[in-house]
Amino acid sequence: FSISTMADPGGAVTVGHGLSKAPSMYIVKGRSGATTWGVYHEGIGATKNLNLNTDGAAGTSSSYFNDTAPTSTVLSLGATWNGAGTLVVYAFANIEGYCKTGSYVGNGNADGPFVYTGFKPKMLFVKLVPSAGNWWVEDTARDTYNPASKYIAWDSDGAEASGIPVDFLSNGFKIRSSSGDFNTNGSAIVYGAWAENPFKYATAR
């Protein structure tokens, strides 16, 4: 995970991200005035974009990421960020046993997809790609046993609610709801998960 800041790029640019591998997701925000939270996610590729501050479907615009996937050294920004002032970029790389982003396809029933992450997630977000759907977040701090069902939305000021069950398993997660935003039949849904116990990268004290 890296955080970078930079001046208004004034055009399409590449930016060093400081990670040892290509980021699987990055979020960009202009710090001057009202600008969107643009999201690159490997689950939809660099020709499309999501926006963290809205529930909108994925858009298609080269002005976000210049239709260019990130590499092990740089990520790309397009003209969307011209005039946005100083920018901040939050970049995440998939790390075995610690962090995983990806996508799955919903099946529309309560026996939903199992998604392999290689670890037990502590926190999970999901976002429906082809149509409107909130950035839903569930975790094991608010639900300490399966199924977890309490959810909040990053793009909304709404109160916490419950009723969309998800099993947090030793090697991934399983959707236990036919809810559209989590499990629309035949639709792509992107996700991000972080480990409950990332022992491989723990520092002994």
Backbone as CSV, one residue per row, in Angstrom:
resi,resn,N_x,N_y,N_z,CA_x,CA_y,CA_z,C_x,C_y,C_z
1,PHE,0.859,-1.181,0.000,0.000,0.000,0.000,0.891,1.225,0.000
2,SER,0.643,2.158,-0.899,1.432,3.384,-0.933,0.514,4.595,-1.066
3,ILE,1.009,5.722,-0.600,0.304,6.998,-0.727,1.249,7.978,-1.390
4,SER,0.784,8.608,-2.465,1.590,9.582,-3.196,0.828,10.892,-3.318
5,THR,1.544,11.985,-3.337,0.946,13.281,-3.653,1.746,13.915,-4.783
6,MET,1.068,14.779,-5.558,1.742,15.419,-6.683,0.975,16.661,-7.085
7,ALA,1.653,17.545,-7.807,1.013,18.746,-8.317,0.067,18.389,-9.447
8,ASP,-0.832,19.306,-9.780,-1.722,19.170,-10.934,-0.907,18.693,-12.132
9,PRO,-1.228,17.519,-12.703,-0.390,16.978,-13.777,-0.458,17.766,-15.075
10,GLY,-1.566,18.479,-15.323,-1.668,19.295,-16.529,-1.776,18.491,-17.808
11,GLY,-2.109,17.217,-17.712,-2.227,16.353,-18.881,-2.050,14.913,-18.459
12,ALA,-2.067,14.003,-19.434,-1.871,12.586,-19.135,-0.430,12.360,-18.684
13,VAL,-0.267,11.665,-17.559,1.062,11.455,-16.996,1.171,10.052,-16.417
14,THR,2.400,9.621,-16.172,2.653,8.431,-15.372,3.259,8.878,-14.047
15,VAL,2.932,8.142,-13.009,3.341,8.513,-11.654,3.951,7.300,-10.968
16,GLY,5.104,7.448,-10.358,5.705,6.364,-9.594,4.871,6.047,-8.364
17,HIS,4.644,4.753,-8.102,3.813,4.380,-6.956,4.609,3.782,-5.802
18,GLY,5.859,3.422,-6.027,6.714,2.960,-4.936,6.480,1.540,-4.480
19,LEU,5.633,0.778,-5.179,5.384,-0.612,-4.818,6.298,-1.522,-5.635
20,SER,6.474,-2.740,-5.199,7.355,-3.670,-5.905,6.645,-4.425,-7.012
21,LYS,5.333,-4.183,-7.162,4.545,-4.838,-8.201,3.429,-3.907,-8.623
22,ALA,2.788,-4.220,-9.731,1.714,-3.359,-10.229,0.562,-3.324,-9.237
23,PRO,0.033,-2.142,-8.916,-1.124,-2.081,-8.023,-2.353,-2.719,-8.665
24,SER,-3.147,-3.388,-7.847,-4.380,-4.000,-8.313,-5.559,-3.036,-8.218
25,MET,-5.377,-1.966,-7.444,-6.408,-0.935,-7.293,-5.719,0.356,-6.878
26,TYR,-6.191,1.467,-7.408,-5.751,2.748,-6.853,-6.869,3.768,-6.921
27,ILE,-6.819,4.697,-5.991,-7.856,5.714,-5.804,-7.194,7.072,-5.912
28,VAL,-7.788,7.977,-6.692,-7.206,9.299,-6.936,-8.203,10.375,-6.529
29,LYS,-7.716,11.402,-5.818,-8.565,12.515,-5.401,-7.816,13.823,-5.559
30,GLY,-8.437,14.795,-6.258,-7.900,16.142,-6.296,-8.176,16.841,-4.977
31,ARG,-7.214,17.602,-4.476,-7.342,18.208,-3.148,-7.830,19.656,-3.194
32,SER,-8.032,20.191,-4.387,-8.506,21.564,-4.511,-9.905,21.561,-5.118
33,GLY,-10.880,22.029,-4.361,-12.235,22.100,-4.872,-12.923,20.745,-4.875
34,ALA,-14.100,20.701,-5.495,-14.922,19.492,-5.534,-14.514,18.636,-6.722
35,THR,-13.830,17.540,-6.459,-13.418,16.615,-7.505,-13.791,15.195,-7.098
36,THR,-13.987,14.350,-8.085,-14.416,12.983,-7.821,-13.303,12.133,-7.224
37,TRP,-13.704,11.038,-6.607,-12.772,10.004,-6.160,-12.708,8.949,-7.270
38,GLY,-11.746,9.018,-8.163,-11.631,8.064,-9.256,-10.966,6.776,-8.797
39,VAL,-11.508,5.642,-9.216,-10.982,4.340,-8.798,-10.613,3.497,-10.008
40,TYR,-9.333,3.097,-10.062,-8.893,2.047,-10.980,-8.981,0.721,-10.227
41,HIS,-9.524,-0.302,-10.879,-9.596,-1.634,-10.278,-9.282,-2.652,-11.358
42,GLU,-8.378,-3.576,-11.046,-7.978,-4.564,-12.049,-9.144,-5.413,-12.528
43,GLY,-10.212,-5.503,-11.724,-11.367,-6.297,-12.101,-12.127,-5.749,-13.301
44,ILE,-11.923,-4.477,-13.633,-12.583,-3.887,-14.806,-11.590,-3.318,-15.813
45,GLY,-10.313,-3.204,-15.420,-9.284,-2.750,-16.340,-9.179,-1.241,-16.450
46,ALA,-8.156,-0.793,-17.165,-7.818,0.633,-17.228,-8.678,1.430,-18.192
47,THR,-9.503,0.769,-19.012,-10.364,1.517,-19.925,-11.662,1.947,-19.247
48,LYS,-11.882,1.481,-18.021,-13.090,1.833,-17.279,-12.706,2.422,-15.934
49,ASN,-13.673,3.054,-15.302,-13.418,3.661,-13.997,-14.654,3.537,-13.116
50,LEU,-14.418,3.520,-11.826,-15.469,3.648,-10.826,-15.214,4.916,-10.036
51,ASN,-16.207,5.352,-9.281,-16.071,6.561,-8.459,-16.509,6.244,-7.039
52,LEU,-15.580,6.412,-6.111,-15.817,6.017,-4.727,-16.917,6.840,-4.065
53,ASN,-17.160,8.044,-4.545,-18.146,8.934,-3.931,-19.545,8.780,-4.511
54,THR,-19.742,7.827,-5.439,-21.077,7.604,-6.006,-21.348,6.102,-6.086
55,ASP,-22.630,5.759,-6.299,-22.994,4.354,-6.488,-23.096,3.999,-7.958
56,GLY,-22.603,4.854,-8.840,-22.785,4.673,-10.277,-22.097,3.447,-10.835
57,ALA,-22.600,2.981,-11.974,-21.973,1.881,-12.703,-20.602,2.319,-13.218
58,ALA,-19.798,1.354,-13.608,-18.496,1.671,-14.186,-18.669,2.511,-15.443
59,GLY,-17.842,3.547,-15.563,-17.832,4.385,-16.749,-16.696,3.998,-17.676
60,THR,-16.750,4.500,-18.888,-15.699,4.246,-19.880,-15.165,5.572,-20.368
61,SER,-13.941,5.903,-19.942,-13.358,7.179,-20.331,-11.845,7.109,-20.200
62,SER,-11.151,7.422,-21.283,-9.677,7.410,-21.249,-9.136,8.553,-20.407
63,SER,-9.998,9.517,-20.050,-9.521,10.677,-19.296,-9.200,10.330,-17.843
64,TYR,-9.608,9.157,-17.384,-9.275,8.775,-16.007,-7.873,8.178,-15.918
65,PHE,-7.630,7.086,-16.651,-6.371,6.354,-16.487,-5.637,6.165,-17.805
66,ASN,-6.010,6.981,-18.792,-5.324,6.996,-20.083,-5.337,5.620,-20.754
67,ASP,-6.351,4.795,-20.415,-6.491,3.445,-20.980,-5.211,2.617,-20.817
68,THR,-4.487,2.856,-19.739,-3.183,2.214,-19.548,-3.111,1.552,-18.185
69,ALA,-2.903,0.254,-18.170,-2.796,-0.478,-16.906,-1.500,-0.102,-16.194
70,PRO,-1.499,-0.128,-14.862,-0.267,0.179,-14.128,0.786,-0.904,-14.323
71,THR,2.028,-0.516,-14.135,3.149,-1.456,-14.198,3.755,-1.602,-12.807
72,SER,4.855,-2.320,-12.717,5.509,-2.512,-11.432,6.160,-1.240,-10.908
73,THR,6.237,-0.200,-11.740,6.881,1.047,-11.307,5.973,2.272,-11.366
74,VAL,5.046,2.330,-12.336,4.239,3.543,-12.504,2.767,3.208,-12.710
75,LEU,1.921,4.197,-12.428,0.505,4.145,-12.776,0.191,5.360,-13.634
76,SER,-0.909,5.298,-14.357,-1.235,6.344,-15.325,-2.453,7.147,-14.908
77,LEU,-2.389,8.447,-15.170,-3.505,9.364,-14.930,-3.802,10.117,-16.213
78,GLY,-5.089,10.360,-16.459,-5.500,11.079,-17.650,-5.930,12.500,-17.348
79,ALA,-6.620,13.117,-18.305,-6.936,14.543,-18.241,-8.011,14.892,-17.225
80,THR,-8.721,13.901,-16.672,-9.716,14.181,-15.631,-9.129,15.018,-14.509
81,TRP,-7.839,14.852,-14.251,-7.225,15.474,-13.075,-6.625,16.830,-13.373
82,ASN,-6.743,17.305,-14.636,-6.273,18.657,-14.945,-7.110,19.683,-14.185
83,GLY,-6.462,20.610,-13.510,-7.171,21.639,-12.774,-7.663,21.198,-11.414
84,ALA,-7.307,19.990,-10.994,-7.764,19.474,-9.700,-6.828,19.849,-8.559
85,GLY,-5.784,20.616,-8.873,-4.835,20.995,-7.846,-3.957,19.815,-7.458
86,THR,-3.357,19.891,-6.280,-2.536,18.785,-5.799,-3.386,17.529,-5.680
87,LEU,-2.833,16.405,-6.114,-3.544,15.136,-6.075,-2.984,14.239,-4.982
88,VAL,-3.820,13.332,-4.500,-3.366,12.255,-3.634,-3.807,10.941,-4.259
89,VAL,-2.909,9.963,-4.259,-3.179,8.650,-4.842,-2.915,7.579,-3.791
90,TYR,-3.914,6.723,-3.572,-3.786,5.575,-2.673,-3.728,4.323,-3.539
91,ALA,-2.605,3.600,-3.509,-2.411,2.451,-4.387,-2.240,1.173,-3.564
92,PHE,-2.925,0.098,-3.995,-2.912,-1.180,-3.289,-2.423,-2.269,-4.232
93,ALA,-1.520,-3.113,-3.756,-1.065,-4.272,-4.515,-1.552,-5.546,-3.840
94,ASN,-1.871,-6.557,-4.642,-2.221,-7.861,-4.082,-0.994,-8.491,-3.444
95,ILE,-1.126,-8.836,-2.175,-0.029,-9.455,-1.425,-0.546,-10.738,-0.797
96,GLU,0.105,-11.856,-1.098,-0.325,-13.142,-0.592,-0.468,-13.118,0.931
97,GLY,-1.619,-13.554,1.413,-1.850,-13.647,2.849,-2.178,-12.346,3.535
98,TYR,-2.313,-11.254,2.765,-2.512,-9.943,3.379,-3.624,-9.129,2.723
99,CYS,-3.578,-8.989,1.410,-4.513,-8.117,0.689,-4.832,-8.728,-0.662
100,LYS,-6.123,-8.685,-1.047,-6.524,-9.239,-2.342,-7.688,-8.433,-2.891
101,THR,-7.565,-7.981,-4.135,-8.688,-7.409,-4.858,-8.928,-8.247,-6.104
102,GLY,-10.150,-8.249,-6.581,-10.479,-9.022,-7.757,-11.935,-8.843,-8.124
103,SER,-12.501,-9.817,-8.809,-13.899,-9.745,-9.212,-14.499,-11.142,-9.219
104,TYR,-15.815,-11.194,-9.130,-16.543,-12.454,-9.259,-17.848,-12.166,-9.990
105,VAL,-18.530,-13.221,-10.418,-19.794,-13.091,-11.127,-20.917,-13.620,-10.243
106,GLY,-21.952,-12.827,-10.044,-23.056,-13.226,-9.195,-23.885,-14.342,-9.805
107,ASN,-24.570,-15.106,-8.912,-25.464,-16.152,-9.412,-26.922,-15.903,-9.043
108,GLY,-27.188,-14.835,-8.272,-28.560,-14.428,-8.014,-29.331,-15.265,-7.022
109,ASN,-28.659,-16.155,-6.275,-29.397,-16.922,-5.273,-28.670,-16.917,-3.934
110,ALA,-29.349,-17.399,-2.900,-28.814,-17.307,-1.543,-27.588,-18.182,-1.325
111,ASP,-27.399,-19.199,-2.153,-26.166,-19.989,-2.136,-25.214,-19.334,-3.122
112,GLY,-24.655,-18.202,-2.697,-23.896,-17.354,-3.601,-22.490,-17.849,-3.862
113,PRO,-21.712,-17.089,-4.633,-20.364,-17.507,-4.998,-19.428,-17.575,-3.790
114,PHE,-18.502,-18.519,-3.855,-17.348,-18.526,-2.960,-16.202,-17.860,-3.692
115,VAL,-15.499,-16.957,-3.009,-14.372,-16.245,-3.610,-13.116,-16.557,-2.800
116,TYR,-12.131,-17.110,-3.468,-10.871,-17.487,-2.814,-9.958,-16.271,-2.673
117,THR,-9.488,-16.011,-1.462,-8.519,-14.938,-1.226,-7.183,-15.470,-0.719
118,GLY,-7.193,-16.686,-0.152,-5.977,-17.238,0.436,-5.792,-16.894,1.891
119,PHE,-6.762,-16.212,2.489,-6.723,-15.849,3.902,-8.136,-15.584,4.381
120,LYS,-8.315,-15.538,5.704,-9.602,-15.137,6.260,-9.683,-13.621,6.249
121,PRO,-10.669,-13.049,5.577,-10.764,-11.585,5.550,-11.178,-11.002,6.904
122,LYS,-10.607,-9.861,7.209,-11.045,-9.033,8.336,-12.075,-8.023,7.863
123,MET,-11.855,-7.500,6.653,-12.765,-6.532,6.053,-12.931,-6.849,4.578
124,LEU,-14.136,-6.610,4.082,-14.463,-6.871,2.690,-15.298,-5.727,2.148
125,PHE,-14.980,-5.266,0.930,-15.909,-4.384,0.224,-16.311,-5.044,-1.086
126,VAL,-17.517,-4.730,-1.547,-17.981,-5.183,-2.860,-18.627,-4.016,-3.580
127,LYS,-18.533,-4.029,-4.917,-19.148,-2.982,-5.741,-19.628,-3.601,-7.051
128,LEU,-20.920,-3.470,-7.310,-21.510,-3.924,-8.564,-20.968,-3.080,-9.716
129,VAL,-20.601,-3.721,-10.823,-19.936,-3.016,-11.922,-20.894,-2.481,-12.987
130,PRO,-21.789,-3.291,-13.584,-22.515,-2.828,-14.773,-23.707,-1.936,-14.505
131,SER,-24.107,-1.788,-13.241,-25.233,-0.912,-12.912,-24.996,-0.302,-11.545
132,ALA,-25.876,0.612,-11.144,-25.695,1.325,-9.881,-25.723,0.361,-8.701
133,GLY,-24.837,0.596,-7.743,-24.777,-0.206,-6.529,-23.770,0.412,-5.582
134,ASN,-24.102,0.470,-4.304,-23.213,1.104,-3.333,-21.899,0.336,-3.162
135,TRP,-20.944,1.021,-2.522,-19.684,0.400,-2.104,-19.925,-0.198,-0.712
136,TRP,-20.375,-1.437,-0.673,-20.759,-2.059,0.590,-19.562,-2.627,1.319
137,VAL,-19.567,-2.477,2.644,-18.452,-2.929,3.487,-18.989,-3.782,4.627
138,GLU,-18.402,-4.974,4.793,-18.665,-5.823,5.948,-17.332,-6.208,6.579
139,ASP,-17.356,-6.545,7.877,-16.115,-6.874,8.570,-16.387,-7.758,9.779
140,THR,-15.310,-8.278,10.356,-15.448,-9.173,11.501,-15.306,-8.457,12.842
141,ALA,-15.136,-7.153,12.815,-15.128,-6.393,14.075,-16.561,-6.133,14.533
142,ARG,-17.445,-5.869,13.594,-18.851,-5.609,13.929,-19.665,-6.899,13.993
143,ASP,-19.254,-7.906,13.242,-19.867,-9.238,13.296,-18.765,-10.231,13.637
144,THR,-18.806,-10.811,14.824,-17.696,-11.643,15.285,-17.888,-13.126,14.985
145,TYR,-19.012,-13.510,14.383,-19.215,-14.894,13.968,-20.051,-14.905,12.695
146,ASN,-19.972,-16.025,11.984,-20.677,-16.162,10.707,-22.152,-16.500,10.904
147,PRO,-22.989,-16.052,9.978,-22.627,-15.148,8.889,-22.593,-13.700,9.360
148,ALA,-21.634,-12.937,8.848,-21.650,-11.487,9.057,-22.813,-10.917,8.257
149,SER,-23.460,-9.899,8.795,-24.599,-9.345,8.050,-24.743,-7.839,8.195
150,LYS,-23.881,-7.202,9.008,-23.957,-5.751,9.168,-23.162,-5.081,8.054
151,TYR,-23.735,-4.041,7.467,-23.062,-3.388,6.356,-23.225,-1.871,6.429
152,ILE,-22.227,-1.200,5.906,-22.258,0.245,5.694,-21.796,0.499,4.263
153,ALA,-21.963,1.731,3.794,-21.571,2.051,2.418,-20.623,3.239,2.414
154,TRP,-19.488,3.079,1.735,-18.511,4.169,1.649,-19.067,5.399,0.959
155,ASP,-19.984,5.215,0.023,-20.478,6.333,-0.771,-21.750,6.949,-0.204
156,SER,-22.138,6.549,1.007,-23.396,7.017,1.580,-23.199,7.429,3.029
157,ASP,-24.020,8.401,3.481,-23.994,8.784,4.895,-25.060,8.036,5.688
158,GLY,-25.658,7.012,5.093,-26.694,6.237,5.758,-26.174,5.476,6.968
159,ALA,-27.075,5.192,7.900,-26.731,4.435,9.101,-26.395,2.983,8.754
160,GLU,-25.696,2.328,9.655,-25.442,0.904,9.520,-26.766,0.140,9.437
161,ALA,-26.780,-0.887,8.613,-27.944,-1.765,8.494,-27.458,-3.200,8.557
162,SER,-28.387,-4.149,8.512,-28.006,-5.556,8.551,-28.968,-6.374,7.717
163,GLY,-28.567,-7.613,7.419,-29.458,-8.497,6.691,-28.905,-9.042,5.402
164,ILE,-27.629,-8.753,5.063,-27.002,-9.339,3.879,-25.879,-10.249,4.369
165,PRO,-26.146,-11.554,4.523,-25.171,-12.448,5.138,-24.009,-12.816,4.218
166,VAL,-22.823,-12.804,4.824,-21.587,-13.213,4.159,-20.804,-14.065,5.153
167,ASP,-20.308,-15.221,4.715,-19.428,-16.035,5.548,-17.986,-15.617,5.315
168,PHE,-17.275,-15.295,6.398,-15.843,-15.028,6.343,-15.131,-16.335,6.686
169,LEU,-14.482,-16.938,5.714,-13.905,-18.273,5.846,-12.384,-18.208,5.921
170,SER,-11.753,-19.333,6.227,-10.304,-19.355,6.438,-9.523,-19.021,5.177
171,ASN,-10.141,-19.226,4.001,-9.425,-18.994,2.746,-10.174,-18.092,1.780
172,GLY,-11.187,-17.380,2.274,-11.937,-16.490,1.396,-13.271,-16.110,2.001
173,PHE,-14.243,-15.835,1.146,-15.573,-15.472,1.628,-16.631,-16.068,0.714
174,LYS,-17.829,-16.249,1.267,-18.947,-16.791,0.502,-20.172,-15.928,0.710
175,ILE,-20.773,-15.505,-0.381,-21.985,-14.700,-0.324,-23.166,-15.612,0.009
176,ARG,-23.939,-15.217,1.003,-25.102,-16.010,1.439,-26.404,-15.242,1.223
177,SER,-26.435,-14.411,0.206,-27.607,-13.576,-0.060,-27.815,-13.450,-1.564
178,SER,-29.063,-13.280,-1.959,-29.370,-13.000,-3.360,-29.418,-11.500,-3.638
179,SER,-29.018,-10.690,-2.643,-29.030,-9.232,-2.788,-28.327,-8.797,-4.062
180,GLY,-28.975,-7.902,-4.816,-28.459,-7.500,-6.109,-27.064,-6.914,-6.089
181,ASP,-26.776,-6.022,-5.144,-25.472,-5.369,-5.133,-24.347,-6.343,-4.809
182,PHE,-24.650,-7.407,-4.087,-23.660,-8.422,-3.744,-23.668,-9.589,-4.722
183,ASN,-24.793,-9.799,-5.427,-24.947,-11.085,-6.099,-25.937,-11.046,-7.265
184,THR,-25.904,-10.004,-8.077,-26.767,-9.962,-9.256,-26.394,-11.074,-10.231
185,ASN,-27.369,-11.825,-10.666,-27.110,-12.961,-11.537,-26.430,-12.527,-12.836
186,GLY,-25.261,-13.099,-13.104,-24.551,-12.843,-14.343,-23.762,-11.549,-14.389
187,SER,-23.770,-10.772,-13.293,-23.085,-9.472,-13.285,-21.732,-9.551,-12.591
188,ALA,-20.788,-8.784,-13.100,-19.480,-8.681,-12.470,-19.564,-7.807,-11.223
189,ILE,-18.886,-8.226,-10.183,-18.818,-7.489,-8.923,-17.356,-7.448,-8.514
190,VAL,-16.810,-6.264,-8.297,-15.430,-6.158,-7.832,-15.411,-6.162,-6.318
191,TYR,-14.280,-6.572,-5.758,-14.148,-6.645,-4.310,-12.732,-6.308,-3.887
192,GLY,-12.587,-6.049,-2.601,-11.280,-5.932,-1.970,-11.376,-6.540,-0.587
193,ALA,-10.339,-7.263,-0.163,-10.353,-7.918,1.142,-8.985,-7.777,1.795
194,TRP,-9.008,-7.623,3.116,-7.776,-7.532,3.909,-7.820,-8.584,5.003
195,ALA,-6.666,-9.153,5.361,-6.606,-10.351,6.187,-6.880,-10.081,7.661
196,GLU,-7.533,-11.058,8.277,-7.753,-11.060,9.718,-6.429,-11.196,10.459
197,ASN,-5.587,-12.128,10.026,-4.306,-12.395,10.676,-3.218,-12.554,9.621
198,PRO,-2.613,-11.471,9.179,-1.574,-11.567,8.146,-0.240,-12.007,8.751
199,PHE,-0.196,-13.265,9.232,0.985,-13.745,9.971,2.262,-13.671,9.168
200,LYS,2.167,-13.885,7.866,3.363,-13.916,7.033,4.148,-12.610,7.108
201,TYR,3.418,-11.507,7.357,4.059,-10.181,7.368,4.060,-9.543,8.739
202,ALA,3.724,-10.324,9.778,3.721,-9.783,11.131,5.149,-9.527,11.602
203,THR,5.307,-8.499,12.424,6.609,-8.176,13.008,6.626,-8.619,14.458
204,ALA,7.582,-9.486,14.812,7.681,-9.966,16.196,8.103,-8.832,17.109
205,ARG,7.567,-8.823,18.317,7.922,-7.805,19.287,8.331,-8.445,20.602
